[in-house]
Amino acid sequence: MYFSRLRGTVPPLPAPVRIEPVEDKGTLVILTPERFTVSNPEHVALAARVHELLDRAGLLRKLQPWPTGPR
């Protein structure tokens, strides 16, 4: 998952999640080193925990449209 820095700061996340900065643009969150599968209960539990932490940090709020019209 990618989060623009405009959305906020990615909080510390549990292992094995990796948080990679993308220049000064934002953050890439990589849940597992192997391919994520919904048939793996550990992957599903990890995704639920990370979702909860990202939601608490306000990173999953609905996107707002950019302002338009005259400036």
Sequence and secondary structure as in RCSB ss.txt:
>XXXX:A:sequence
MYFSRLRGTVPPLPAPVRIEPVEDKGTLVILTPERFTVSNPEHVALAARVHELLDRAGLLRKLQPWPTGPR
>XXXX:A:secstr
 EEEGGG       TT EEEEETTTEEEEE  SS   TT HHHHHHHHHHHHHHHHTTTTS       S  
